[in-house]
């Protein structure tokens, strides 16, 4: 199958907590639109998100990378979860409007897969039911912050809170695919699979940023495979 032509565009969307920025890689009549949020440390310019935005559109999948309002405002610390969720819900609503449907190439019937990395994964999981997602793609799930592993009590509390978030899509009947590094200090692929029972794609030798040591396998093909799996469940 010939690669699809990709049309890139940049958009600003007003939300109740400030403007968000959308980096759109659209294609004509995509089989799905994958909308991805970033982590708590920086915006959407990370290797994993940029790689997916580059690799998926030629396969007929539109990609939207979302920069949260706190990034546009120049803040160094991420907004609270409730604020992140408000912005995310507004962005997903805007994607259904004609101008942004034109940018992505989607129709009203095109499935929308939501996801993100780390904190963005948490946002996507919490709000999947609210935004009517067809499926969810979670990258580098922060199951347990490393600092919370110091005592059994802190570990149990942190894990319970995150498990409740991660269970939300399935409770709404929405399929979930997770891509998780084998060396992720926030929770290895094996730990996340064991704790959640979700469909977890292990990224060999990768850390929380999907960084690998010299000579280890490139993580991007595995991330692309996980994204294709998340799209495939809604086809």
Secondary structure, DSSP 8 states (H G I E B T S, - for coil): ------EEEEEEEEETTEEEEEEEEE-TT-SEEEEEE--SSS-S-SHHHHHHHHHSGGGTEEEEEEE-HHHHTT-SS---HHHHHHHHHHHHHHHTSHHHHHHHT--TTSEEEEEEETHHHHHHHHHHHHHT-SEEEEES---S-GGGGSSHHHHHHHHHHHHHHHHHHHHTT-EEEEEEETT-TT--HHHHHHHH--EEEEETT--TT----TTS--SHHHHHHHHHHHHHTT-
